[in-house]
């Protein structure tokens, strides 16, 4: 069963707001076995809306429309829907007016005649009462396609989806099961992994698909299984997940995004009863921020120092002025001393230190933009690694953060 999501509003198209509604709706549909075929954002324009509805009806069994349901003149979705459904007449729902009056009274807001517009709906629509706002939702079923119009306000839309739309779809349609398992990997790129698991991918059954989801330093491998019966599908998916894990065991972090690098690091540190600290220059605290994003990190993360300026490297991390004069702040020698400085200052078992040129300038040293040094220190040794992450600045910083965590995980393992 295919669905299409249509978001209406100029504010989305000019970048004033981010369309989080579509993402959330797609996630909910996936949970009940509905495949989202397409997501479309369009203007508050009658002809544009009519054309989009016609095209969506040809592709999808369910069309979800969000936005454009306010009482003002620029909100034209309701009238356009009436026109789309054979110039349907508008009828008034007194219960909607009563609901709006009760809500306004509760918040000491005067009821104005313009709010009566919210109670006018096309006669072919089934009313979906919006208990958290003034604009009701609408359900149409025409020519084997369900059209659902919802307010664009996220919490109003979500309440209507959970309370009305999803239960109706589950009752009205026989839906397949859609199951996902996502394996987190690090340290190798998408094309390298694809070569390693080419035979696995080529021999997957038709009910299972593999997708590559790359990001800085990490690739997620998502297996999606779709079928009419849940238990055989779960068994088959589990078997393929275990097979894939065996093929990427050296770069495997965990399953389902719940096992990020940060979480895996935290689990190992907590289990061993070890602690860690950070000393950051070019990353400005992002490594520490990633570590503490994992709940319970206070057990193993003692703190960090952002020593962007030379003076702070010397005063807070005991980096030798002579070392900086001889090798510059972007050097293996400085990274090593920063790591040892953090280890000693915070009295931890491990530390990470990074220094480098993120660009666009080189800050009066002779090192190239993109050059980064990452040092991992323990009570026994200090290992330092040199990288050149190129440009631009954001790429260098993000790659440094991910590579630092990757190296730390390898050290802990």
C-alpha positions in Angstrom: 0.0 0.0 0.0 1.4 3.3 -1.1 1.0 6.7 0.5 1.9 10.2 -0.5 2.5 13.2 1.8 1.7 16.7 0.5 2.8 19.7 2.6 1.3 23.1 1.7 2.8 26.4 2.6 5.1 29.0 1.2 7.0 29.1 4.5 8.4 25.7 3.7 9.5 26.6 0.2 11.3 29.7 1.2 13.2 27.9 4.0 11.5 29.8 6.8 10.5 26.5 8.6 11.7 22.9 8.2 9.2 20.3 7.2 9.3 17.9 10.2 5.7 16.8 9.7 6.5 14.7 6.7 9.3 12.9 8.5 7.1 12.1 11.4 4.2 10.9 9.3 6.5 8.7 7.2 7.8 7.1 10.4 4.3 6.4 11.7 3.2 4.9 8.3 6.2 2.7 8.2 5.3 1.2 11.6 1.9 0.1 10.4 3.0 -1.2 7.0 2.3 1.7 4.7 5.0 2.6 2.2 5.5 6.3 1.5 5.9 6.7 -2.3 6.5 10.4 -2.5 6.8 13.6 -0.4 5.8 16.9 -2.0 5.9 20.5 -0.8 3.9 23.0 -2.7 2.8 26.6 -2.6 -0.5 28.1 -1.3 -1.8 28.2 -4.9 -5.1 26.8 -6.0 -4.0 25.5 -9.4 -0.8 24.0 -8.0 -2.8 22.2 -5.3 -5.4 20.8 -7.8 -2.6 19.5 -10.1 -0.8 17.9 -7.2 -3.9 16.2 -5.9 -4.7 14.8 -9.3 -1.2 13.4 -9.7 -1.1 12.0 -6.2 -4.4 10.2 -6.7 -2.9 8.3 -9.7 0.1 7.1 -7.6 -1.1 6.5 -4.1 -3.8 4.7 -2.1 -3.6 7.3 0.7 -2.8 11.0 0.3 -2.0 13.0 3.5 -2.2 16.8 3.2 -0.9 19.1 5.9 -1.2 22.9 6.2 -3.4 25.7 4.8 -6.4 25.1 7.1 -6.5 28.4 9.0 -9.4 31.0 8.9 -7.5 33.7 7.0 -7.6 34.4 3.2 -4.2 32.8 2.5 -5.4 29.5 3.8 -7.0 28.0 0.7 -6.7 24.2 1.2 -10.2 23.6 2.3 -11.9 25.5 -0.5 -9.6 23.9 -3.0 -10.4 20.4 -1.8 -14.1 21.2 -2.2 -13.4 22.3 -5.7 -11.4 19.1 -6.4 -14.3 16.9 -5.3 -16.7 18.2 -7.9 -17.2 21.7 -6.5 -18.6 20.2 -3.3 -20.8 22.4 -1.1 -19.7 23.6 2.3 -21.7 22.7 5.4 -21.3 24.0 8.9 -20.5 21.8 11.9 -21.9 23.4 15.1 -19.8 21.1 17.3 -16.6 22.7 15.8 -17.8 26.2 16.8 -18.7 24.9 20.3 -15.3 23.4 20.7 -13.5 26.6 19.6 -15.6 28.7 22.0 -14.8 26.4 24.9 -11.1 26.5 24.1 -11.0 30.3 23.7 -12.9 30.8 26.9 -10.4 28.6 28.7 -7.5 30.9 27.6 -9.5 34.1 27.8 -9.4 34.7 24.1 -12.4 36.6 22.6 -14.3 34.6 19.9 -14.5 36.5 16.6 -16.8 35.8 13.7 -13.9 34.8 11.5 -13.5 31.6 13.5 -16.9 30.4 12.1 -15.0 29.7 8.9 -13.3 26.8 10.7 -16.6 25.0 11.1 -17.3 25.0 7.3 -16.3 21.7 5.7 -17.0 20.1 2.3 -20.1 17.9 2.6 -18.1 14.9 1.3 -15.6 15.1 4.1 -15.7 13.1 7.3 -15.0 15.4 10.2 -11.9 14.6 12.3 -12.3 16.7 15.4 -9.1 18.6 16.4 -9.1 18.7 20.2 -5.9 20.8 20.4 -6.7 23.5 17.8 -9.4 25.3 15.8 -8.9 23.6 12.4 -10.5 20.2 12.2 -9.1 17.5 10.0 -11.0 16.0 7.0 -11.2 12.5 5.6 -12.3 11.9 2.0 -12.6 8.5 0.2 -13.1 9.0 -3.5 -12.3 6.6 -6.4 -10.4 4.1 -4.2 -8.1 6.8 -2.8 -8.2 8.2 0.7 -7.4 11.9 1.1 -6.7 13.2 4.6 -6.3 16.9 5.2 -4.6 17.9 8.5 -3.5 21.1 10.2 0.1 22.0 9.8 0.8 22.7 13.5 2.8 19.6 14.5 1.2 18.7 17.8 -2.3 19.1 16.3 -1.3 17.0 13.3 0.2 14.3 15.5 -2.8 14.0 17.7 -5.1 13.6 14.7 -2.8 11.0 13.1 -2.6 8.9 16.3 -6.2 9.3 17.3 -8.0 9.2 14.0 -6.0 8.6 10.8 -3.8 5.7 11.7 -6.6 3.6 13.3 -8.9 4.3 10.4 -6.3 3.2 7.9 -5.5 0.0 9.8 -9.2 -0.8 10.0 -9.9 -0.1 6.4 -6.9 -1.7 4.7 -5.1 -5.0 4.9 -1.5 -3.9 5.5 1.8 -5.8 5.1 4.5 -5.9 7.8 7.5 -3.7 7.3 10.5 -4.4 9.5 13.9 -2.6 9.6 17.3 -3.5 11.1 20.1 -1.0 10.8 23.7 -2.0 11.3 26.1 0.9 12.3 29.6 0.7 10.9 32.6 3.1 11.1 35.9 3.7 9.5 35.2 2.6 5.9 33.4 4.3 3.1 30.2 3.2 1.3 31.9 2.0 -1.9 34.5 -0.1 0.1 31.8 -1.8 2.1 29.7 -2.4 -1.0 32.6 -4.3 -2.5 33.0 -6.4 0.6 29.3 -7.4 0.7 28.6 -7.5 -3.0 27.7 -11.3 -3.0 25.5 -10.9 0.1 23.6 -8.0 -1.5 23.2 -9.9 -4.9 21.7 -13.0 -3.1 19.2 -11.2 -0.9 15.6 -12.6 -1.2 13.1 -10.3 -3.0 11.4 -9.6 0.4 14.5 -7.9 1.8 16.3 -4.8 0.5 19.6 -3.3 1.6 20.2 0.5 1.8 23.5 2.4 2.4 23.2 5.5 4.6 26.6 7.2 4.8 27.6 10.2 7.0 30.9 11.6 8.3 33.0 8.5 9.1 30.1 6.2 9.4 27.9 4.1 7.2 24.6 2.6 8.3 23.4 -0.5 6.5 19.7 -0.8 6.7 17.9 -4.1 5.9 14.2 -3.7 5.2 11.9 -6.7 5.1 8.3 -6.6 3.8 5.7 -9.3 3.7 2.2 -10.5 4.8 3.2 -12.5 7.8 5.3 -11.2 10.7 6.9 -14.2 12.3 8.5 -15.7 9.1 9.6 -12.2 8.2 11.3 -11.6 11.5 13.1 -15.0 11.3 14.4 -14.3 7.8 15.5 -10.7 8.7 17.3 -12.0 11.8 19.2 -14.6 9.8 20.3 -11.9 7.2 21.3 -9.5 9.9 23.6 -12.1 11.5 25.0 -12.9 8.2 25.8 -9.3 7.4 27.3 -8.7 10.9 29.7 -11.5 10.2 30.8 -9.8 7.0 31.5 -6.4 8.6 32.5 -7.5 12.1 35.7 -5.5 12.1 33.9 -2.2 11.5 30.6 -3.1 13.2 29.4 -0.8 16.1 25.9 -2.0 16.9 22.3 -2.2 15.8 19.6 0.4 15.1 21.2 3.7 15.9 20.8 3.0 19.5 24.4 1.7 19.4 26.2 4.8 18.1 30.0 5.1 18.6 29.3 7.3 21.6 27.1 4.6 23.2 29.5 1.8 22.5 32.3 3.8 24.0 30.2 4.6 27.1 29.2 0.9 27.5 32.8 -0.2 27.5 34.0 2.5 29.8 31.2 1.9 32.3 31.8 -1.8 32.2 35.5 -1.5 32.8 35.0 1.3 35.4 37.3 3.6 33.4 37.0 7.4 32.9 37.9 9.8 30.1 38.6 13.5 29.4 39.0 15.6 26.3 41.3 18.3 25.2 40.1 20.1 22.0 41.3 22.8 19.8 39.8 22.9 16.3 36.6 21.0 17.3 35.6 23.5 19.9 34.1 21.0 22.4 32.2 18.8 19.9 33.9 15.6 20.9 32.9 16.1 24.5 29.4 17.1 23.5 29.0 13.9 21.5 30.2 11.8 24.5 27.8 13.4 26.9 24.9 13.0 24.5 24.7 9.5 25.8 22.6 9.2 29.0 24.7 8.1 32.0 27.9 9.6 30.6 28.6 11.3 34.0 29.8 7.9 35.2 32.8 7.9 32.9 33.2 11.4 31.4 35.0 13.7 33.9 35.3 16.8 31.7 37.0 18.6 28.9 39.1 21.6 28.0 38.6 23.7 24.8 42.1 25.2 24.4 41.8 27.1 21.2 44.5 29.6 22.0 48.1 28.8 22.5 48.1 30.4 25.9 45.4 28.0 27.2 47.3 25.0 25.8 50.2 26.1 27.9 48.4 27.1 31.0 45.6 24.5 31.2 47.2 21.5 29.5 50.9 22.1 30.4 52.0 22.1 26.8 55.6 23.2 26.6 56.2 26.6 25.0 59.3 25.2 23.5 57.3 22.4 21.9 55.0 24.9 20.3 57.9 27.2 19.2 59.7 24.3 17.6 56.7 22.4 16.0 53.8 24.9 16.0 50.4 24.3 17.6 49.4 22.0 14.8 51.8 19.1 15.3 52.0 15.5 16.7 54.1 16.7 19.6 51.5 19.3 20.7 48.7 16.7 20.4 50.6 14.3 22.5 51.2 16.9 25.2 47.6 18.0 25.1 46.4 14.4 25.7 48.8 13.9 28.6 47.8 17.3 30.0 44.1 16.3 30.0 44.9 12.9 31.5 46.8 14.4 34.4 44.5 17.4 35.0 41.4 15.3 35.2 43.0 12.2 36.6 41.3 9.9 34.1 42.2 6.5 32.5 41.9 7.8 29.0 42.0 11.1 27.1 41.5 12.4 23.6 43.3 15.5 22.2 42.9 17.1 18.8 44.7 20.0 17.1 44.7 21.0 13.5 43.9 23.5 10.8 40.2 23.5 10.0 40.6 26.5 7.6 40.1 28.6 5.7 43.3 30.2 7.0 46.3 28.5 8.6 46.6 30.8 11.6 50.2 31.8 10.9 51.7 28.3 10.8 53.1 26.4 7.8 50.7 23.5 8.0 48.1 22.9 5.3 44.4 23.4 5.7 42.8 20.1 6.7 45.8 18.7 8.6 44.7 17.2 11.9 46.5 15.4 14.7 44.5 13.1 17.0 46.1 11.7 20.2 44.6 9.0 22.4 46.3 8.7 25.8 46.0 6.1 28.5 47.9 5.6 31.7 50.2 3.3 29.7 50.9 5.1 26.4 50.0 7.8 24.0 49.2 7.1 20.3 49.0 10.0 17.8 47.6 9.9 14.3 48.0 12.3 11.4 45.2 13.0 8.9 44.4 15.4 6.1 40.7 15.9 5.9 40.8 18.5 3.1 38.2 21.2 3.0 35.8 22.9 3.8 36.0 23.8 7.5 32.8 22.0 8.5 34.0 18.8 6.9 37.3 18.9 8.7 35.7 19.5 12.1 33.1 16.7 11.6 35.6 14.2 10.3 37.9 15.0 13.2 35.1 14.3 15.8 34.1 11.0 14.2 37.7 9.8 13.6 38.5 10.6 17.3 35.6 8.5 18.6 36.5 5.8 16.1 40.1 5.6 17.3 39.0 5.7 21.0 36.6 2.7 20.4 39.4 0.8 18.8 41.7 1.5 21.7 39.1 0.4 24.2 38.3 -2.8 22.4 
